Amino acid sequence: MSAEYIARKKIRENELLFRNLFERHAAVKLLIDPETGAILEANRAAEHFYGWQREQLQAMNISDLGSPPLEKIANDQETDITPAFFHTASRHCLADDTYRDVDVYNSIIEVGTKSLLHAIIHDVTGRKEAEKALQESEVNYKFVVSAMQESLLVIDMDGTILFANDKAAINFTGDGGPTGIIGKNISELLPEEDALRLITSCRETLATGEGVVREVQLKLAQGERWLLNTLQPLRYGREQRRAVLSIALDITDRKQVEEEKKHLQNQLIQAQKMESVGRLTGGVAHDFNNILSVILGYTEMALQQVDSRGKLHADLTAIHQAALRSADIVRQLLAFASQQTIAPRQLDLNVTVTDLLNMLQRLIGEDITLSWRPSAKLPPVCMDPSQIDQILVNLCVNARDAIEEIGTITIETGTTYLDEESCAGTAGFLPGEYVVLTISDDGCGMHRELIDKIFEPFFTTKGGRCRDRPWIIHGLRDRSTEQWLYPCCQ
């Protein structure tokens, strides 16, 4: 065999091998004239993919399928193109007028004396659709998470924030996006006690592997807030990191409504209790009033029968005055029971208190000093004088019980002016000038936790070394001071 024969045989074998690789390959393949873009050859996979016969494809240009012209590809600086290989992505039209997303991998091959473009076409429509669906899903996910009214966090067992939504960022910083808190530790965003409590809850959730729902109070950017916090263990990220999903709903408004509802219920119970006490008080007051009538009658007859200059006459006079004041108190009880109206009149508070000082000193005893500090030029007030008697007698007796052995009870009068801002937080107060009656002592006072009981009739704290507070306190200045305000007469 001659060398020429062997060379030709080798060429035919190579051509046959190429033909078989080209024709029978499962991938879609085309041979293209690199100068014109004309399709010179197509394999069976190309016929099946495009839906055209080979002869039809050979009569077409690559641009007829949807690929950009070759000269445009060559001039496209963003395309990865070399003299031997380049890649393009486009949408190719099929025989049924549908389109498929394709990646075209082109390489220059030598066939005989000619250079041809060998194009391998990959159908990536499914991948493109999946990518698009994933992108849409991610956009929708971000939209939903951003629009949530609940704070959403992913926290690892050390307290580091791995993920957060907009609401969580607002809770912690007051503004800004979630990227500002991702990567930070809870201890950087919350007070130490709150952060420790939350991190401990996360660790307990990871330890038990069970979700929990708790009401927690945290100090956030908006202040103290009540949150309904749901903690759920999960594996987060590609590394499957152990973490806790925290979803917190702000229930501060609901808690305030519940507190208001509870307050209203307590008011209703108190009103019902006061109504019952009023009926009881009315009956007792009527009976006591009858007894006082007898005491007053006999005292008045006795006064007529004794020497007006004697000590007995003075004692009977004191008894008579005490009985009259007791009758005033009975009228107050009847007024409380809505069975008798009070009788307010214009009076000077200084004069009313001065008339009562002797009796008050006898009530509190000699070991306790009664200090009287009247204010000069006190405006008159319009009220029932028996109310002043009732207030002073009861408070002074209670102060006496709160003082250990020796002490001082101070009664003061004065004036003050309340503006609209001062009246805004107190029901029934109107702006204007007021006369102030202040009763203070140096006894043990009343504990703050007992103040809610002051509106209950006959409530006592003597066993706890604290004074009775059976009447409304308009202003509590300290533990052992009462302030009573009365509108001045116009």
C-alpha positions as CSV (number, residue, x, y, z in Angstrom):
1,M,0.0,0.0,0.0
2,S,1.2,3.4,-0.9
3,A,1.4,6.2,1.5
4,E,-1.2,8.1,-0.4
5,Y,-3.7,5.3,-0.1
6,I,-3.1,5.0,3.6
7,A,-3.6,8.8,4.1
8,R,-6.9,8.8,2.1
9,K,-8.1,5.8,4.1
10,K,-7.3,7.6,7.3
11,I,-9.2,10.7,6.1
12,R,-12.2,8.6,5.2
13,E,-12.1,6.9,8.6
14,N,-11.9,10.2,10.4
15,E,-14.7,11.6,8.3
16,L,-16.8,8.5,9.1
17,L,-16.0,8.9,12.8
18,F,-16.9,12.6,12.8
19,R,-20.1,11.8,10.8
20,N,-21.1,9.2,13.4
21,L,-20.3,11.5,16.3
22,F,-22.2,14.3,14.7
23,E,-25.1,12.4,13.4
24,R,-25.8,10.1,16.2
25,H,-25.0,12.3,19.2
26,A,-27.9,13.0,21.6
27,A,-27.1,16.7,21.7
28,V,-28.5,19.1,19.2
29,K,-25.7,19.9,16.7
30,L,-25.4,22.2,13.7
31,L,-22.6,23.0,11.3
32,I,-22.6,26.7,10.3
33,D,-20.7,28.7,7.8
34,P,-18.8,31.2,10.0
35,E,-18.8,33.9,7.3
36,T,-22.5,33.9,6.4
37,G,-24.2,32.1,9.2
38,A,-25.8,29.6,6.9
39,I,-26.7,26.2,8.4
40,L,-24.7,23.6,6.4
41,E,-25.6,20.5,8.4
42,A,-27.9,19.3,11.2
43,N,-28.1,16.0,13.1
44,R,-31.1,13.9,13.9
45,A,-31.4,15.5,17.4
46,A,-31.7,18.9,15.7
47,E,-34.5,17.6,13.4
48,H,-36.3,16.2,16.5
49,F,-35.7,19.4,18.6
50,Y,-36.6,22.0,16.0
51,G,-39.3,20.0,14.2
52,W,-37.9,20.8,10.7
53,Q,-36.4,18.3,8.3
54,R,-32.7,18.4,7.7
55,E,-33.2,19.8,4.2
56,Q,-35.3,22.6,5.7
57,L,-32.7,23.4,8.3
58,Q,-30.0,23.4,5.6
59,A,-31.9,26.1,3.8
60,M,-32.0,28.4,6.8
61,N,-29.6,30.8,8.5
62,I,-28.7,30.6,12.2
63,S,-30.3,34.0,12.6
64,D,-33.6,32.5,11.4
65,L,-33.7,30.4,14.5
66,G,-33.3,33.4,16.8
67,S,-29.5,33.6,17.3
68,P,-28.0,37.0,16.8
69,P,-25.9,37.4,13.6
70,L,-22.4,36.2,13.9
71,E,-20.9,39.6,13.2
72,K,-22.9,41.1,16.1
73,I,-21.6,38.3,18.4
74,A,-18.0,39.0,17.3
75,N,-18.4,42.7,18.1
76,D,-20.1,42.1,21.5
77,Q,-17.4,42.8,24.0
78,E,-19.4,41.3,26.8
79,T,-19.6,37.9,25.1
80,D,-16.9,35.3,26.0
81,I,-15.6,34.8,22.5
82,T,-12.3,33.5,21.2
83,P,-11.3,32.4,17.7
84,A,-11.7,28.8,18.8
85,F,-14.7,28.9,21.1
86,F,-17.5,31.2,22.2
87,H,-20.9,30.9,23.9
88,T,-24.2,32.6,23.4
89,A,-27.6,32.5,25.0
90,S,-30.8,33.1,23.1
91,R,-34.3,32.0,22.4
92,H,-34.7,29.7,19.3
93,C,-37.9,29.4,17.3
94,L,-39.3,25.9,16.6
95,A,-41.4,24.7,13.7
96,D,-44.6,24.9,15.8
97,D,-43.9,28.7,16.4
98,T,-43.0,28.1,20.0
99,Y,-39.7,29.3,21.6
100,R,-37.2,27.6,23.8
101,D,-34.4,29.1,25.8
102,V,-31.1,27.7,24.6
103,D,-27.4,27.9,25.4
104,V,-25.3,27.6,22.2
105,Y,-21.6,26.5,22.5
106,N,-19.7,27.3,19.3
107,S,-16.3,26.0,18.3
108,I,-14.2,26.4,15.1
109,I,-13.3,23.0,13.5
110,E,-11.4,22.2,10.3
111,V,-13.2,20.1,7.8
112,G,-10.9,19.5,4.9
113,T,-9.7,22.8,3.8
114,K,-12.6,24.8,5.2
115,S,-13.2,26.2,8.7
116,L,-16.7,25.5,10.0
117,L,-18.6,26.6,13.1
118,H,-19.6,23.5,15.2
119,A,-22.7,24.6,17.3
120,I,-24.0,22.4,20.2
121,I,-27.4,23.6,21.4
122,H,-28.6,22.9,25.0
123,D,-32.3,23.4,25.8
124,V,-32.3,25.4,29.1
125,T,-36.0,26.3,29.1
126,G,-36.8,24.3,32.2
127,R,-33.8,25.7,34.1
128,K,-34.8,29.3,33.1
129,E,-38.4,28.7,34.2
130,A,-37.1,27.3,37.5
131,E,-34.8,30.3,38.0
132,K,-37.6,32.7,37.2
133,A,-40.0,30.9,39.6
134,L,-37.3,30.9,42.2
135,Q,-36.8,34.7,41.7
136,E,-40.5,35.3,41.9
137,S,-40.8,33.2,45.0
138,E,-37.9,35.0,46.6
139,V,-39.5,38.4,45.8
140,N,-42.8,37.2,47.1
141,Y,-41.1,35.8,50.2
142,K,-39.3,39.1,50.9
143,F,-42.5,41.1,50.3
144,V,-44.5,38.9,52.7
145,V,-41.8,38.9,55.4
146,S,-41.3,42.7,55.1
147,A,-45.1,43.3,55.3
148,M,-45.5,41.2,58.5
149,Q,-46.7,43.0,61.6
150,E,-44.9,40.4,63.6
151,S,-41.2,40.7,64.5
152,L,-39.4,37.7,62.9
153,L,-35.9,36.7,64.0
154,V,-33.6,33.7,63.6
155,I,-31.3,33.5,66.6
156,D,-28.6,31.0,67.3
157,M,-27.9,29.6,70.8
158,D,-25.3,32.3,71.5
159,G,-27.9,35.1,70.8
160,T,-26.5,36.1,67.4
161,I,-29.2,37.3,64.9
162,L,-29.0,35.3,61.7
163,F,-32.1,36.8,60.0
164,A,-34.5,39.6,60.7
165,N,-37.4,41.3,59.0
166,D,-38.3,45.0,58.9
167,K,-40.6,44.9,61.9
168,A,-37.8,43.4,64.0
169,A,-35.4,46.1,62.9
170,I,-38.0,48.8,63.8
171,N,-38.5,47.2,67.2
172,F,-34.8,47.2,68.1
173,T,-33.6,50.4,66.4
174,G,-36.7,52.5,65.6
175,D,-35.8,52.8,61.9
176,G,-33.5,51.3,59.3
177,G,-33.6,47.9,57.6
178,P,-32.9,44.4,58.9
179,T,-29.4,44.4,57.6
180,G,-28.5,46.8,60.4
181,I,-29.1,44.2,63.1
182,I,-28.2,40.9,61.3
183,G,-25.0,39.6,62.7
184,K,-25.4,41.5,66.0
185,N,-26.0,39.8,69.3
186,I,-29.2,40.3,71.2
187,S,-27.2,41.7,74.1
188,E,-26.2,44.6,71.9
189,L,-29.8,45.6,71.2
190,L,-31.6,44.9,74.5
191,P,-31.0,45.7,78.2
192,E,-28.9,43.1,79.9
193,E,-31.7,41.5,81.9
194,D,-34.1,41.3,78.8
195,A,-31.3,39.9,76.6
196,L,-30.3,37.3,79.1
197,R,-33.9,36.2,79.5
198,L,-34.4,35.9,75.7
199,I,-31.2,34.0,75.1
200,T,-32.0,31.6,78.0
201,S,-35.4,30.9,76.4
202,C,-33.7,30.2,73.1
203,R,-31.3,27.7,74.7
204,E,-34.1,26.0,76.5
205,T,-36.0,25.7,73.2
206,L,-33.0,24.1,71.5
207,A,-32.4,21.8,74.5
208,T,-36.0,20.5,74.6
209,G,-36.6,20.6,70.8
210,E,-40.1,21.9,71.5
211,G,-41.7,25.2,70.6
212,V,-43.0,27.5,73.3
213,V,-45.4,30.5,73.4
214,R,-44.8,33.1,76.1
215,E,-45.9,36.6,77.0
216,V,-42.8,38.7,77.6
217,Q,-42.2,42.4,78.4
218,L,-39.1,43.9,76.7
219,K,-37.7,47.4,76.5
220,L,-37.6,48.2,72.8
221,A,-37.0,51.3,70.8
222,Q,-40.6,52.4,71.4
223,G,-40.3,51.8,75.2
224,E,-41.7,49.0,77.4
225,R,-43.8,46.7,75.2
226,W,-45.7,43.4,75.8
227,L,-45.0,40.7,73.2
228,L,-46.6,37.3,72.5
229,N,-43.4,35.5,71.6
230,T,-43.3,32.1,69.8
231,L,-40.0,30.2,69.8
232,Q,-39.5,27.3,67.5
233,P,-36.2,25.2,67.0
234,L,-35.0,24.9,63.4
235,R,-31.9,24.2,61.2
236,Y,-30.9,27.4,59.3
237,G,-28.8,28.0,56.2
238,R,-26.6,25.7,54.1
239,E,-24.6,24.7,57.1
240,Q,-27.8,23.6,58.9
241,R,-26.9,25.7,61.9
242,R,-29.0,25.1,65.0
243,A,-31.1,28.1,65.7
244,V,-34.4,29.4,67.0
245,L,-37.2,31.0,65.0
246,S,-38.7,33.8,67.1
247,I,-42.0,35.4,66.0
248,A,-43.2,38.2,68.3
249,L,-46.6,39.9,68.1
250,D,-46.9,43.3,69.9
251,I,-49.9,42.9,72.3
252,T,-49.3,46.0,74.4
253,D,-52.6,47.6,73.3
254,R,-54.4,44.4,74.1
255,K,-52.8,44.3,77.6
256,Q,-53.9,47.9,78.2
257,V,-57.4,47.1,77.2
258,E,-57.4,44.1,79.5
259,E,-56.1,46.2,82.3
260,E,-58.8,48.9,81.6
261,K,-61.4,46.1,81.6
262,K,-60.1,44.8,84.9
263,H,-60.2,48.3,86.3
264,L,-63.8,48.8,85.2
265,Q,-64.8,45.5,86.7
266,N,-63.2,46.5,90.0
267,Q,-65.1,49.8,89.8
268,L,-68.3,48.0,89.2
269,I,-67.7,45.7,92.2
270,Q,-66.7,48.7,94.3
271,A,-69.9,50.5,93.3
272,Q,-72.0,47.5,94.2
273,K,-70.2,47.2,97.5
274,M,-70.7,50.9,98.2
275,E,-74.4,50.6,97.4
276,S,-74.7,47.7,99.9
277,V,-72.7,49.6,102.5
278,G,-74.9,52.7,101.9
279,R,-78.0,50.8,102.7
280,L,-76.5,49.4,105.8
281,T,-75.1,52.7,106.8
282,G,-78.5,54.4,106.4
283,G,-80.1,52.0,108.8
284,V,-77.4,52.3,111.4
285,A,-77.3,56.1,111.1
286,H,-81.1,56.3,111.7
287,D,-80.8,54.2,114.9
288,F,-77.7,56.1,116.1
289,N,-79.5,59.4,115.4
290,N,-82.3,58.4,117.7
291,I,-79.8,57.6,120.4
292,L,-78.1,61.0,119.9
293,S,-81.4,62.7,120.2
294,V,-81.8,61.2,123.7
295,I,-78.2,62.2,124.7
296,L,-78.7,65.7,123.5
297,G,-82.1,66.0,125.2
298,Y,-80.9,64.8,128.6
299,T,-77.7,66.9,128.3
300,E,-79.7,70.0,127.6
301,M,-82.0,69.3,130.6
302,A,-78.9,68.7,132.8
303,L,-77.3,72.0,131.7
304,Q,-80.4,73.8,132.9
305,Q,-80.2,72.2,136.3
306,V,-76.5,72.9,137.2
307,D,-74.6,76.0,138.0
308,S,-73.3,77.6,134.8
309,R,-70.0,78.5,136.5
310,G,-69.3,75.0,137.8
311,K,-66.9,72.4,136.4
312,L,-69.9,70.0,135.8
313,H,-71.5,72.6,133.5
314,A,-68.3,72.8,131.4
315,D,-68.2,69.0,131.2
316,L,-71.8,68.8,130.1
317,T,-71.2,71.5,127.6
318,A,-68.3,69.5,126.1
319,I,-70.6,66.4,125.9
320,H,-73.3,68.5,124.3
321,Q,-70.9,69.9,121.7
322,A,-69.5,66.4,121.0
323,A,-73.0,65.1,120.5
324,L,-73.8,67.9,118.1
325,R,-70.7,67.1,116.1
326,S,-71.7,63.4,116.2
327,A,-75.1,64.4,114.8
328,D,-73.3,66.2,112.0
329,I,-71.4,63.0,111.3
330,V,-74.7,61.0,111.3
331,R,-75.9,63.5,108.7
332,Q,-72.8,62.7,106.6
333,L,-73.6,59.0,106.9
334,L,-77.1,59.6,105.8
335,A,-75.9,61.7,102.9
336,F,-73.5,58.9,102.0
337,A,-76.5,56.5,102.0
338,S,-78.4,59.0,99.8
339,Q,-81.0,59.4,102.5
340,Q,-80.2,63.0,103.4
341,T,-78.5,65.8,101.5
342,I,-75.5,67.6,102.7
343,A,-75.8,71.3,103.6
344,P,-72.9,73.3,102.2
345,R,-72.4,76.9,103.1
346,Q,-69.8,79.5,102.8
347,L,-67.2,79.3,105.5
348,D,-63.7,80.3,106.5
349,L,-61.6,77.1,106.7
350,N,-59.2,78.6,109.2
351,V,-62.1,79.4,111.6
352,T,-63.6,75.9,111.2
353,V,-60.4,74.2,112.0
354,T,-59.6,76.5,114.9
355,D,-63.0,75.7,116.6
356,L,-62.1,72.0,116.4
357,L,-58.5,72.2,117.8
358,N,-59.4,71.6,121.5
359,M,-61.4,68.5,120.8
360,L,-58.6,67.2,118.4
361,Q,-56.0,67.7,121.2
362,R,-58.1,65.7,123.6
363,L,-58.5,62.9,121.0
364,I,-54.8,62.5,120.2
365,G,-53.5,62.9,123.8
366,E,-50.9,65.0,125.6
367,D,-47.8,63.1,124.2
368,I,-48.5,64.2,120.6
369,T,-48.1,67.8,119.6
370,L,-50.8,69.4,117.4
371,S,-49.3,72.0,115.2
372,W,-51.7,74.5,113.6
373,R,-50.3,76.6,110.7
374,P,-53.1,78.7,109.1
375,S,-52.5,80.7,106.0
376,A,-53.3,84.4,106.2
377,K,-56.1,85.9,104.0
378,L,-57.6,82.5,103.1
379,P,-60.5,82.8,100.5
380,P,-63.8,81.3,101.7
381,V,-65.0,77.9,100.5
382,C,-68.5,76.5,100.1
383,M,-69.0,73.2,101.8
384,D,-70.7,71.4,104.7
385,P,-68.6,72.1,107.9
386,S,-69.3,68.6,109.2
387,Q,-67.2,67.3,106.3
388,I,-64.2,69.2,107.7
389,D,-64.9,67.8,111.2
390,Q,-65.2,64.3,109.9
391,I,-61.9,64.5,107.9
392,L,-59.9,66.1,110.7
393,V,-61.2,63.8,113.4
394,N,-60.5,60.6,111.5
395,L,-57.1,61.6,110.1
396,C,-55.9,62.8,113.5
397,V,-57.0,59.6,115.2
398,N,-55.4,57.5,112.6
399,A,-52.2,59.6,112.8
400,R,-52.2,59.1,116.6
401,D,-52.3,55.4,116.1
402,A,-49.4,55.5,113.6
403,I,-47.1,57.6,115.9
404,E,-45.0,55.7,118.4
405,E,-45.3,57.4,121.7
406,I,-44.2,61.0,121.0
407,G,-44.7,62.8,117.7
408,T,-46.3,65.7,115.9
409,I,-49.4,66.2,113.8
410,T,-49.4,69.3,111.6
411,I,-52.5,70.9,110.1
412,E,-51.9,73.6,107.4
413,T,-54.0,75.7,105.1
414,G,-53.0,77.5,102.0
415,T,-54.0,78.3,98.4
416,T,-52.9,77.0,95.0
417,Y,-53.9,77.6,91.4
418,L,-54.5,74.7,89.0
419,D,-54.1,75.2,85.3
420,E,-55.6,73.1,82.5
421,E,-52.5,70.9,82.4
422,S,-52.7,70.2,86.1
423,C,-56.4,69.3,85.9
424,A,-56.0,67.1,82.8
425,G,-55.1,63.9,84.7
426,T,-57.8,64.2,87.5
427,A,-61.4,63.7,86.8
428,G,-63.7,66.4,88.1
429,F,-61.0,69.1,88.5
430,L,-61.5,72.4,86.8
431,P,-58.9,75.1,86.3
432,G,-59.0,77.8,89.0
433,E,-58.0,78.8,92.5
434,Y,-58.2,76.2,95.3
435,V,-57.9,76.3,99.1
436,V,-55.6,73.5,100.3
437,L,-55.9,71.7,103.6
438,T,-52.8,69.6,104.5
439,I,-52.6,67.1,107.3
440,S,-49.2,65.5,108.0
441,D,-47.6,63.5,110.8
442,D,-44.2,61.9,111.6
443,G,-45.7,58.5,112.0
444,C,-45.1,55.3,109.9
445,G,-47.4,56.4,107.1
446,M,-49.1,54.2,104.5
447,H,-47.4,51.8,102.2
448,R,-47.9,52.4,98.4
449,E,-49.3,48.9,97.8
450,L,-52.2,49.7,100.2
451,I,-53.3,53.0,98.5
452,D,-55.8,51.1,96.2
453,K,-57.7,50.2,99.4
454,I,-58.3,53.8,100.5
455,F,-61.7,54.0,98.8
456,E,-63.1,51.0,100.7
457,P,-65.3,52.1,103.7
458,F,-64.0,51.0,107.1
459,F,-60.8,49.6,105.6
460,T,-58.1,49.5,108.3
461,T,-54.4,48.8,108.3
462,K,-53.7,49.2,112.0
463,G,-52.4,45.6,112.2
464,G,-49.7,46.6,109.7
465,R,-48.7,49.7,111.7
466,C,-50.3,52.0,109.0
467,R,-53.0,54.5,109.3
468,D,-56.6,54.2,108.1
469,R,-57.4,56.1,104.8
470,P,-61.2,55.8,104.6
471,W,-61.7,58.9,102.5
472,I,-60.7,60.1,99.0
473,I,-57.1,61.6,98.9
474,H,-56.9,64.3,96.3
475,G,-53.1,64.5,96.5
476,L,-50.6,62.2,98.2
477,R,-47.4,64.2,98.7
478,D,-45.5,61.5,100.7
479,R,-46.1,58.5,103.0
480,S,-47.6,60.5,105.8
481,T,-49.2,63.6,104.2
482,E,-52.8,64.2,103.1
483,Q,-53.7,67.2,100.8
484,W,-57.3,68.2,100.3
485,L,-58.3,70.8,97.8
486,Y,-61.5,72.9,97.9
487,P,-62.6,75.3,95.1
488,C,-62.7,78.9,96.4
489,C,-66.0,80.7,96.4
490,Q,-66.5,83.2,93.6
